[in-house]
């Protein structure tokens, strides 16, 4: 059931089991990933954060957010700007929005690189 729910991502994404989430975040930092934690408020707007490089996103529980010990392990907190009366998104939606923003930024960079390369080819 989990494999089906993850749409087979477990076959394409390296998985590793760890005893403590803090250990995993420490290792991700050593590997050079930027560790971002989501926060309902008080973080930097997700669309203002560079998500082009290797990034690990940590999403807390819907009721309490990130545990304090995990907040201490991330490089930056990000918030999804939500004008209006909505207070927060559920964890799955928050992860989706952050992932989409990373994809949007990466596609923009790839598009600019392709345009730059095409311009260089057109030069004598």
N, C-alpha and C positions, 0 to 999 in steps of 0.2 A: 504494500500500500504506500509506503514512504517513497519507494522508487517511482511509482506511478505519479504521486503528487509532485515530486521534484522534476517531472518530465524527463527523467533519465540523466539529469545533470550530474548525478553521482558517478556516472561513467566518464564524464568529461572534466570534472573538477577534482583536483587532488584532495582527498579527505584524510584526516588524521584525528585519532582519538586522543584526548588529553584529560588528565584528572581535574585540572583547574583551568578555568577560562583565562585567568591572569597569566598562567604559563604560556598559553597559546598566544596571547597578545604580546608578551615579551618576545617570544620567538618570531612573530610576524615583524616586530620592530627591528630585530636583529637582521632579518632578511631584507630590510629596506622598505617595507610597506608603510604607508601613512595609515595610522589607525584612527578612524573617525568614530565617534559615538554620537548617537542621536539623542536629542533632548527636546522636550516639548517647548521649552523657552530657555533663553539665556545663551544659546549657541550662536555661531555665525550662520547666516543664511546659506543654505546648501548651494544655491546658484552663484554665490560669491567665493566658493572654495574650489581650488583646482583639483579636479578629479581625473586628470588625464593619465597620471602615473599609476603605479601599483598601489591599490587602496584596499584596506580591510574595513568593513563597516560593521559596527556593533550596535544592535538594536535591543533595547531593554524591554521589559515587560510592559504591557499596555497600562497596567494599574500604577506601577511604581517607577517605571523608567529603568535606567541603568543602575546596577548596584554601585554603591560608593567606591568599592575597591576596583571596579572596572573603569569608573570615571577617571581614577588615578592612573590607569594604564593606557588611556587613549591620548593621541597627540592633540586632538581638537574635538570640540563638540559642535555639531551642526544642528540647525533647526530648520524645519520646513515652514517658510512663511505662509501664514493662513489668515488673510484678512477676513473680517466678518466674525460670526459668533462661534464657529467651530473651535474647540479647545485643542484637540489633537486628533491624530489618525491612529488606527490600530497598527500593531507592529508590522503586519504583512504589508499594509499600504505604505507605511513609512519606508520600509525596505525597498519597495517598488519605486517610490518617488526618487530616492537617493540613487538607486541603480539606473533609473532612466536618465537622471541628470548626468551621471558619469558617461553613459552611452552617448548622450547628446553632445557633451563636450568633446569626446573622442572622435565622433564623426565630424565635428566642425574642424578639428585639427587635421584630420585625414583629408578633408575637402580642401583646406588651405594648402596642405602639402601637395596635393594633386594639381591644384591650380598653379602653384609656384613651379612645379616640375614641368608642366605643360608650357608655361611662359618661357622657361629656360630652353626648352627644345625648339621653340619658335625663333630663338635668337640666332643670328649668323655666327 
